[in-house]
Amino acid sequence: MGAEHPDTLRALPPSSRTFYEEGRYSEAESLHRQELVTSMRVLGPEHPDTLNSILALANTLDDEGHFAEAERLERQALSVQQRVSGS
């Protein structure tokens, strides 16, 4: 199906979530980054799945102690959400 197929994109969050729940943060981070890059390209920056990808990566980065990058991503997602919702 390929890396950009919707089914492939849907398979990444459960896999990265499993790594995250097992405390394997670096592996979860890697999958989150892959998912985010592909979602941005295929779905666009305002798609809800892309926003979920941003927030999942931010959460993992926060747990890894990468607070500045996590905060930047959270602000990015919030900005997009506000723009899309008009609030």
Biopython code that builds the backbone (N, CA, C, O; Angstrom):
import numpy as np
from Bio.PDB.StructureBuilder import StructureBuilder

atoms = [
    (1, "MET", "N", (0.814, -1.201, 0.000)),
    (1, "MET", "CA", (0.000, 0.000, 0.000)),
    (1, "MET", "C", (0.854, 1.260, 0.000)),
    (1, "MET", "O", (0.456, 2.264, -0.591)),
    (2, "GLY", "N", (1.979, 1.237, 0.625)),
    (2, "GLY", "CA", (2.870, 2.385, 0.640)),
    (2, "GLY", "C", (2.701, 3.252, 1.877)),
    (2, "GLY", "O", (1.684, 3.195, 2.568)),
    (3, "ALA", "N", (3.716, 4.046, 2.134)),
    (3, "ALA", "CA", (3.766, 4.880, 3.339)),
    (3, "ALA", "C", (2.697, 5.956, 3.375)),
    (3, "ALA", "O", (2.336, 6.426, 4.453)),
    (4, "GLU", "N", (2.182, 6.355, 2.220)),
    (4, "GLU", "CA", (1.216, 7.449, 2.189)),
    (4, "GLU", "C", (-0.229, 6.971, 2.033)),
    (4, "GLU", "O", (-1.139, 7.790, 1.904)),
    (5, "HIS", "N", (-0.440, 5.690, 2.043)),
    (5, "HIS", "CA", (-1.795, 5.152, 1.947)),
    (5, "HIS", "C", (-2.533, 5.418, 3.268)),
    (5, "HIS", "O", (-1.940, 5.286, 4.339)),
    (6, "PRO", "N", (-3.805, 5.786, 3.204)),
    (6, "PRO", "CA", (-4.559, 6.062, 4.433)),
    (6, "PRO", "C", (-4.538, 4.915, 5.453)),
    (6, "PRO", "O", (-4.489, 5.164, 6.658)),
    (7, "ASP", "N", (-4.573, 3.677, 4.985)),
    (7, "ASP", "CA", (-4.521, 2.547, 5.923)),
    (7, "ASP", "C", (-3.184, 2.496, 6.649)),
    (7, "ASP", "O", (-3.130, 2.163, 7.833)),
    (8, "THR", "N", (-2.123, 2.819, 5.956)),
    (8, "THR", "CA", (-0.800, 2.855, 6.586)),
    (8, "THR", "C", (-0.755, 3.959, 7.637)),
    (8, "THR", "O", (-0.241, 3.759, 8.738)),
    (9, "LEU", "N", (-1.292, 5.114, 7.294)),
    (9, "LEU", "CA", (-1.332, 6.221, 8.257)),
    (9, "LEU", "C", (-2.137, 5.842, 9.502)),
    (9, "LEU", "O", (-1.759, 6.188, 10.621)),
    (10, "ARG", "N", (-3.235, 5.137, 9.301)),
    (10, "ARG", "CA", (-4.077, 4.732, 10.439)),
    (10, "ARG", "C", (-3.386, 3.681, 11.309)),
    (10, "ARG", "O", (-3.737, 3.528, 12.479)),
    (11, "ALA", "N", (-2.424, 2.965, 10.764)),
    (11, "ALA", "CA", (-1.730, 1.926, 11.530)),
    (11, "ALA", "C", (-0.641, 2.489, 12.435)),
    (11, "ALA", "O", (-0.250, 1.837, 13.403)),
    (12, "LEU", "N", (-0.150, 3.677, 12.140)),
    (12, "LEU", "CA", (0.961, 4.218, 12.918)),
    (12, "LEU", "C", (0.578, 4.630, 14.342)),
    (12, "LEU", "O", (1.314, 4.294, 15.270)),
    (13, "PRO", "N", (-0.526, 5.337, 14.563)),
    (13, "PRO", "CA", (-0.817, 5.745, 15.946)),
    (13, "PRO", "C", (-0.915, 4.601, 16.952)),
    (13, "PRO", "O", (-0.361, 4.721, 18.044)),
    (14, "PRO", "N", (-1.597, 3.495, 16.633)),
    (14, "PRO", "CA", (-1.617, 2.405, 17.626)),
    (14, "PRO", "C", (-0.221, 1.839, 17.910)),
    (14, "PRO", "O", (0.087, 1.484, 19.047)),
    (15, "SER", "N", (0.607, 1.758, 16.890)),
    (15, "SER", "CA", (1.964, 1.242, 17.087)),
    (15, "SER", "C", (2.778, 2.185, 17.970)),
    (15, "SER", "O", (3.445, 1.746, 18.907)),
    (16, "SER", "N", (2.721, 3.476, 17.667)),
    (16, "SER", "CA", (3.485, 4.430, 18.470)),
    (16, "SER", "C", (2.927, 4.506, 19.888)),
    (16, "SER", "O", (3.686, 4.678, 20.843)),
    (17, "ARG", "N", (1.609, 4.379, 20.035)),
    (17, "ARG", "CA", (0.997, 4.396, 21.363)),
    (17, "ARG", "C", (1.469, 3.195, 22.192)),
    (17, "ARG", "O", (1.690, 3.314, 23.397)),
    (18, "THR", "N", (1.619, 2.046, 21.542)),
    (18, "THR", "CA", (2.115, 0.862, 22.249)),
    (18, "THR", "C", (3.529, 1.102, 22.764)),
    (18, "THR", "O", (3.831, 0.811, 23.921)),
    (19, "PHE", "N", (4.393, 1.634, 21.905)),
    (19, "PHE", "CA", (5.754, 1.948, 22.342)),
    (19, "PHE", "C", (5.729, 2.929, 23.514)),
    (19, "PHE", "O", (6.449, 2.764, 24.498)),
    (20, "TYR", "N", (4.889, 3.946, 23.387)),
    (20, "TYR", "CA", (4.794, 4.970, 24.438)),
    (20, "TYR", "C", (4.362, 4.338, 25.766)),
    (20, "TYR", "O", (4.970, 4.591, 26.806)),
    (21, "GLU", "N", (3.318, 3.524, 25.721)),
    (21, "GLU", "CA", (2.803, 2.901, 26.944)),
    (21, "GLU", "C", (3.807, 1.948, 27.578)),
    (21, "GLU", "O", (3.762, 1.703, 28.784)),
    (22, "GLU", "N", (4.713, 1.411, 26.766)),
    (22, "GLU", "CA", (5.761, 0.522, 27.280)),
    (22, "GLU", "C", (6.974, 1.314, 27.766)),
    (22, "GLU", "O", (7.958, 0.729, 28.219)),
    (23, "GLY", "N", (6.904, 2.642, 27.671)),
    (23, "GLY", "CA", (8.019, 3.473, 28.095)),
    (23, "GLY", "C", (9.145, 3.538, 27.075)),
    (23, "GLY", "O", (10.245, 3.992, 27.389)),
    (24, "ARG", "N", (8.880, 3.093, 25.874)),
    (24, "ARG", "CA", (9.886, 3.106, 24.801)),
    (24, "ARG", "C", (9.714, 4.412, 24.015)),
    (24, "ARG", "O", (9.315, 4.419, 22.851)),
    (25, "TYR", "N", (10.030, 5.508, 24.698)),
    (25, "TYR", "CA", (9.729, 6.840, 24.180)),
    (25, "TYR", "C", (10.473, 7.185, 22.894)),
    (25, "TYR", "O", (9.905, 7.816, 22.003)),
    (26, "SER", "N", (11.720, 6.784, 22.788)),
    (26, "SER", "CA", (12.458, 7.132, 21.570)),
    (26, "SER", "C", (11.866, 6.443, 20.350)),
    (26, "SER", "O", (11.820, 7.025, 19.266)),
    (27, "GLU", "N", (11.414, 5.204, 20.523)),
    (27, "GLU", "CA", (10.764, 4.503, 19.408)),
    (27, "GLU", "C", (9.395, 5.122, 19.093)),
    (27, "GLU", "O", (9.015, 5.250, 17.929)),
    (28, "ALA", "N", (8.673, 5.500, 20.136)),
    (28, "ALA", "CA", (7.386, 6.181, 19.929)),
    (28, "ALA", "C", (7.607, 7.509, 19.231)),
    (28, "ALA", "O", (6.868, 7.866, 18.313)),
    (29, "GLU", "N", (8.624, 8.241, 19.663)),
    (29, "GLU", "CA", (8.926, 9.534, 19.039)),
    (29, "GLU", "C", (9.226, 9.367, 17.551)),
    (29, "GLU", "O", (8.744, 10.141, 16.724)),
    (30, "SER", "N", (10.009, 8.371, 17.222)),
    (30, "SER", "CA", (10.360, 8.137, 15.823)),
    (30, "SER", "C", (9.120, 7.875, 14.978)),
    (30, "SER", "O", (8.981, 8.436, 13.891)),
    (31, "LEU", "N", (8.225, 7.033, 15.466)),
    (31, "LEU", "CA", (6.994, 6.754, 14.730)),
    (31, "LEU", "C", (6.093, 7.982, 14.656)),
    (31, "LEU", "O", (5.479, 8.246, 13.622)),
    (32, "HIS", "N", (6.015, 8.733, 15.756)),
    (32, "HIS", "CA", (5.206, 9.961, 15.758)),
    (32, "HIS", "C", (5.726, 10.943, 14.707)),
    (32, "HIS", "O", (4.946, 11.570, 13.991)),
    (33, "ARG", "N", (7.038, 11.069, 14.624)),
    (33, "ARG", "CA", (7.618, 11.989, 13.637)),
    (33, "ARG", "C", (7.307, 11.524, 12.210)),
    (33, "ARG", "O", (6.950, 12.330, 11.351)),
    (34, "GLN", "N", (7.444, 10.237, 11.971)),
    (34, "GLN", "CA", (7.130, 9.678, 10.651)),
    (34, "GLN", "C", (5.666, 9.934, 10.314)),
    (34, "GLN", "O", (5.340, 10.365, 9.208)),
    (35, "GLU", "N", (4.802, 9.667, 11.263)),
    (35, "GLU", "CA", (3.366, 9.874, 11.079)),
    (35, "GLU", "C", (3.061, 11.343, 10.791)),
    (35, "GLU", "O", (2.264, 11.650, 9.904)),
    (36, "LEU", "N", (3.689, 12.244, 11.531)),
    (36, "LEU", "CA", (3.430, 13.671, 11.357)),
    (36, "LEU", "C", (3.870, 14.163, 9.988)),
    (36, "LEU", "O", (3.121, 14.876, 9.320)),
    (37, "VAL", "N", (5.056, 13.797, 9.565)),
    (37, "VAL", "CA", (5.558, 14.221, 8.256)),
    (37, "VAL", "C", (4.621, 13.731, 7.148)),
    (37, "VAL", "O", (4.273, 14.482, 6.237)),
    (38, "THR", "N", (4.228, 12.487, 7.239)),
    (38, "THR", "CA", (3.353, 11.921, 6.204)),
    (38, "THR", "C", (1.966, 12.554, 6.256)),
    (38, "THR", "O", (1.390, 12.869, 5.215)),
    (39, "SER", "N", (1.429, 12.741, 7.453)),
    (39, "SER", "CA", (0.110, 13.370, 7.592)),
    (39, "SER", "C", (0.106, 14.788, 7.040)),
    (39, "SER", "O", (-0.844, 15.195, 6.372)),
    (40, "MET", "N", (1.162, 15.537, 7.317)),
    (40, "MET", "CA", (1.249, 16.911, 6.798)),
    (40, "MET", "C", (1.221, 16.900, 5.276)),
    (40, "MET", "O", (0.549, 17.717, 4.647)),
    (41, "ARG", "N", (1.953, 15.971, 4.701)),
    (41, "ARG", "CA", (2.049, 15.910, 3.244)),
    (41, "ARG", "C", (0.753, 15.399, 2.614)),
    (41, "ARG", "O", (0.283, 15.960, 1.624)),
    (42, "VAL", "N", (0.176, 14.340, 3.181)),
    (42, "VAL", "CA", (-0.974, 13.680, 2.571)),
    (42, "VAL", "C", (-2.296, 14.354, 2.953)),
    (42, "VAL", "O", (-3.152, 14.581, 2.098)),
    (43, "LEU", "N", (-2.455, 14.666, 4.225)),
    (43, "LEU", "CA", (-3.733, 15.186, 4.716)),
    (43, "LEU", "C", (-3.766, 16.708, 4.838)),
    (43, "LEU", "O", (-4.828, 17.325, 4.755)),
    (44, "GLY", "N", (-2.598, 17.300, 5.036)),
    (44, "GLY", "CA", (-2.519, 18.744, 5.208)),
    (44, "GLY", "C", (-2.429, 19.133, 6.675)),
    (44, "GLY", "O", (-2.780, 18.345, 7.554)),
    (45, "PRO", "N", (-1.960, 20.345, 6.941)),
    (45, "PRO", "CA", (-1.700, 20.778, 8.312)),
    (45, "PRO", "C", (-2.947, 21.024, 9.162)),
    (45, "PRO", "O", (-2.847, 21.098, 10.387)),
    (46, "GLU", "N", (-4.110, 21.153, 8.539)),
    (46, "GLU", "CA", (-5.321, 21.450, 9.298)),
    (46, "GLU", "C", (-6.218, 20.235, 9.518)),
    (46, "GLU", "O", (-7.267, 20.347, 10.152)),
    (47, "HIS", "N", (-5.823, 19.101, 9.009)),
    (47, "HIS", "CA", (-6.634, 17.887, 9.165)),
    (47, "HIS", "C", (-6.592, 17.436, 10.631)),
    (47, "HIS", "O", (-5.536, 17.494, 11.261)),
    (48, "PRO", "N", (-7.721, 16.992, 11.173)),
    (48, "PRO", "CA", (-7.742, 16.541, 12.568)),
    (48, "PRO", "C", (-6.721, 15.444, 12.889)),
    (48, "PRO", "O", (-6.154, 15.436, 13.982)),
    (49, "ASP", "N", (-6.481, 14.529, 11.962)),
    (49, "ASP", "CA", (-5.481, 13.485, 12.213)),
    (49, "ASP", "C", (-4.080, 14.063, 12.305)),
    (49, "ASP", "O", (-3.251, 13.574, 13.073)),
    (50, "THR", "N", (-3.815, 15.099, 11.529)),
    (50, "THR", "CA", (-2.513, 15.761, 11.597)),
    (50, "THR", "C", (-2.357, 16.453, 12.947)),
    (50, "THR", "O", (-1.294, 16.385, 13.565)),
    (51, "LEU", "N", (-3.415, 17.116, 13.403)),
    (51, "LEU", "CA", (-3.364, 17.773, 14.714)),
    (51, "LEU", "C", (-3.160, 16.744, 15.822)),
    (51, "LEU", "O", (-2.410, 16.990, 16.766)),
    (52, "ASN", "N", (-3.814, 15.607, 15.714)),
    (52, "ASN", "CA", (-3.597, 14.538, 16.700)),
    (52, "ASN", "C", (-2.157, 14.041, 16.669)),
    (52, "ASN", "O", (-1.589, 13.716, 17.712)),
    (53, "SER", "N", (-1.568, 13.980, 15.486)),
    (53, "SER", "CA", (-0.172, 13.566, 15.358)),
    (53, "SER", "C", (0.757, 14.561, 16.043)),
    (53, "SER", "O", (1.712, 14.176, 16.718)),
    (54, "ILE", "N", (0.464, 15.844, 15.860)),
    (54, "ILE", "CA", (1.273, 16.888, 16.501)),
    (54, "ILE", "C", (1.203, 16.745, 18.015)),
    (54, "ILE", "O", (2.227, 16.785, 18.698)),
    (55, "LEU", "N", (0.002, 16.580, 18.530)),
    (55, "LEU", "CA", (-0.171, 16.502, 19.975)),
    (55, "LEU", "C", (0.422, 15.215, 20.558)),
    (55, "LEU", "O", (0.949, 15.232, 21.670)),
    (56, "ALA", "N", (0.345, 14.116, 19.830)),
    (56, "ALA", "CA", (0.951, 12.863, 20.306)),
    (56, "ALA", "C", (2.472, 13.001, 20.385)),
    (56, "ALA", "O", (3.097, 12.552, 21.345)),
    (57, "LEU", "N", (3.053, 13.623, 19.368)),
    (57, "LEU", "CA", (4.500, 13.850, 19.395)),
    (57, "LEU", "C", (4.866, 14.789, 20.537)),
    (57, "LEU", "O", (5.849, 14.557, 21.242)),
    (58, "ALA", "N", (4.088, 15.838, 20.722)),
    (58, "ALA", "CA", (4.362, 16.784, 21.810)),
    (58, "ALA", "C", (4.310, 16.087, 23.163)),
    (58, "ALA", "O", (5.148, 16.344, 24.027)),
    (59, "ASN", "N", (3.344, 15.220, 23.349)),
    (59, "ASN", "CA", (3.212, 14.493, 24.610)),
    (59, "ASN", "C", (4.427, 13.612, 24.868)),
    (59, "ASN", "O", (4.943, 13.561, 25.985)),
    (60, "THR", "N", (4.873, 12.926, 23.839)),
    (60, "THR", "CA", (6.051, 12.066, 23.977)),
    (60, "THR", "C", (7.294, 12.899, 24.274)),
    (60, "THR", "O", (8.089, 12.547, 25.146)),
    (61, "LEU", "N", (7.457, 13.998, 23.551)),
    (61, "LEU", "CA", (8.608, 14.872, 23.786)),
    (61, "LEU", "C", (8.601, 15.421, 25.208)),
    (61, "LEU", "O", (9.649, 15.526, 25.846)),
    (62, "ASP", "N", (7.424, 15.769, 25.698)),
    (62, "ASP", "CA", (7.302, 16.261, 27.066)),
    (62, "ASP", "C", (7.784, 15.208, 28.060)),
    (62, "ASP", "O", (8.520, 15.518, 28.998)),
    (63, "ASP", "N", (7.366, 13.969, 27.850)),
    (63, "ASP", "CA", (7.791, 12.894, 28.743)),
    (63, "ASP", "C", (9.281, 12.591, 28.639)),
    (63, "ASP", "O", (9.884, 12.067, 29.576)),
    (64, "GLU", "N", (9.868, 12.923, 27.498)),
    (64, "GLU", "CA", (11.309, 12.739, 27.328)),
    (64, "GLU", "C", (12.105, 13.925, 27.885)),
    (64, "GLU", "O", (13.335, 13.890, 27.927)),
    (65, "GLY", "N", (11.397, 14.965, 28.306)),
    (65, "GLY", "CA", (12.069, 16.142, 28.859)),
    (65, "GLY", "C", (12.435, 17.185, 27.828)),
    (65, "GLY", "O", (13.199, 18.103, 28.125)),
    (66, "HIS", "N", (11.906, 17.064, 26.624)),
    (66, "HIS", "CA", (12.159, 18.041, 25.561)),
    (66, "HIS", "C", (11.037, 19.081, 25.583)),
    (66, "HIS", "O", (10.217, 19.166, 24.669)),
    (67, "PHE", "N", (11.032, 19.863, 26.657)),
    (67, "PHE", "CA", (9.906, 20.739, 26.943)),
    (67, "PHE", "C", (9.725, 21.855, 25.925)),
    (67, "PHE", "O", (8.593, 22.178, 25.565)),
    (68, "ALA", "N", (10.801, 22.444, 25.458)),
    (68, "ALA", "CA", (10.680, 23.563, 24.518)),
    (68, "ALA", "C", (10.054, 23.109, 23.201)),
    (68, "ALA", "O", (9.172, 23.784, 22.669)),
    (69, "GLU", "N", (10.499, 21.984, 22.679)),
    (69, "GLU", "CA", (9.928, 21.494, 21.428)),
    (69, "GLU", "C", (8.482, 21.053, 21.624)),
    (69, "GLU", "O", (7.635, 21.283, 20.761)),
    (70, "ALA", "N", (8.200, 20.419, 22.761)),
    (70, "ALA", "CA", (6.829, 19.995, 23.057)),
    (70, "ALA", "C", (5.906, 21.211, 23.121)),
    (70, "ALA", "O", (4.807, 21.189, 22.567)),
    (71, "GLU", "N", (6.345, 22.251, 23.784)),
    (71, "GLU", "CA", (5.525, 23.459, 23.889)),
    (71, "GLU", "C", (5.316, 24.102, 22.519)),
    (71, "GLU", "O", (4.216, 24.561, 22.213)),
    (72, "ARG", "N", (6.348, 24.139, 21.705)),
    (72, "ARG", "CA", (6.230, 24.724, 20.362)),
    (72, "ARG", "C", (5.173, 23.975, 19.550)),
    (72, "ARG", "O", (4.352, 24.594, 18.873)),
    (73, "LEU", "N", (5.195, 22.650, 19.619)),
    (73, "LEU", "CA", (4.223, 21.846, 18.882)),
    (73, "LEU", "C", (2.807, 22.042, 19.421)),
    (73, "LEU", "O", (1.852, 22.124, 18.648)),
    (74, "GLU", "N", (2.669, 22.116, 20.746)),
    (74, "GLU", "CA", (1.350, 22.339, 21.333)),
    (74, "GLU", "C", (0.788, 23.696, 20.913)),
    (74, "GLU", "O", (-0.401, 23.817, 20.617)),
    (75, "ARG", "N", (1.643, 24.711, 20.888)),
    (75, "ARG", "CA", (1.190, 26.035, 20.448)),
    (75, "ARG", "C", (0.810, 26.015, 18.966)),
    (75, "ARG", "O", (-0.158, 26.658, 18.559)),
    (76, "GLN", "N", (1.563, 25.288, 18.178)),
    (76, "GLN", "CA", (1.259, 25.159, 16.754)),
    (76, "GLN", "C", (-0.115, 24.525, 16.562)),
    (76, "GLN", "O", (-0.926, 25.019, 15.779)),
    (77, "ALA", "N", (-0.376, 23.440, 17.270)),
    (77, "ALA", "CA", (-1.673, 22.753, 17.162)),
    (77, "ALA", "C", (-2.805, 23.663, 17.629)),
    (77, "ALA", "O", (-3.859, 23.713, 16.994)),
    (78, "LEU", "N", (-2.603, 24.373, 18.717)),
    (78, "LEU", "CA", (-3.619, 25.283, 19.221)),
    (78, "LEU", "C", (-3.927, 26.390, 18.225)),
    (78, "LEU", "O", (-5.086, 26.746, 18.013)),
    (79, "SER", "N", (-2.885, 26.924, 17.620)),
    (79, "SER", "CA", (-3.056, 27.978, 16.628)),
    (79, "SER", "C", (-3.896, 27.489, 15.448)),
    (79, "SER", "O", (-4.804, 28.186, 14.996)),
    (80, "VAL", "N", (-3.592, 26.299, 14.957)),
    (80, "VAL", "CA", (-4.347, 25.734, 13.839)),
    (80, "VAL", "C", (-5.805, 25.487, 14.262)),
    (80, "VAL", "O", (-6.734, 25.810, 13.522)),
    (81, "GLN", "N", (-5.990, 24.922, 15.440)),
    (81, "GLN", "CA", (-7.349, 24.656, 15.928)),
    (81, "GLN", "C", (-8.163, 25.938, 16.020)),
    (81, "GLN", "O", (-9.329, 25.967, 15.628)),
    (82, "GLN", "N", (-7.552, 26.993, 16.534)),
    (82, "GLN", "CA", (-8.258, 28.278, 16.656)),
    (82, "GLN", "C", (-8.581, 28.854, 15.286)),
    (82, "GLN", "O", (-9.676, 29.376, 15.073)),
    (83, "ARG", "N", (-7.647, 28.764, 14.367)),
    (83, "ARG", "CA", (-7.869, 29.288, 13.035)),
    (83, "ARG", "C", (-8.987, 28.525, 12.324)),
    (83, "ARG", "O", (-9.843, 29.128, 11.675)),
    (84, "VAL", "N", (-8.974, 27.206, 12.449)),
    (84, "VAL", "CA", (-9.966, 26.374, 11.767)),
    (84, "VAL", "C", (-11.359, 26.583, 12.380)),
    (84, "VAL", "O", (-12.360, 26.640, 11.665)),
    (85, "SER", "N", (-11.405, 26.694, 13.697)),
    (85, "SER", "CA", (-12.706, 26.839, 14.361)),
    (85, "SER", "C", (-13.207, 28.284, 14.344)),
    (85, "SER", "O", (-14.375, 28.543, 14.635)),
    (86, "GLY", "N", (-12.330, 29.214, 14.005)),
    (86, "GLY", "CA", (-12.728, 30.620, 13.958)),
    (86, "GLY", "C", (-12.796, 31.293, 15.307)),
    (86, "GLY", "O", (-13.375, 32.372, 15.428)),
    (87, "SER", "N", (-12.210, 30.671, 16.340)),
    (87, "SER", "CA", (-12.245, 31.312, 17.653)),
    (87, "SER", "C", (-10.909, 31.872, 18.059)),
    (87, "SER", "O", (-10.782, 32.443, 19.142)),
]
sb = StructureBuilder()
sb.init_structure("model")
sb.init_model(0)
sb.init_chain("A")
sb.init_seg("    ")
for serial, (resi, resn, name, xyz) in enumerate(atoms, 1):
    if name == "N":
        sb.init_residue(resn, " ", resi, " ")
    sb.init_atom(name, np.array(xyz, "f"), 0.0, 1.0, " ", f" {name:<3s}", serial, name[0])
structure = sb.get_structure()
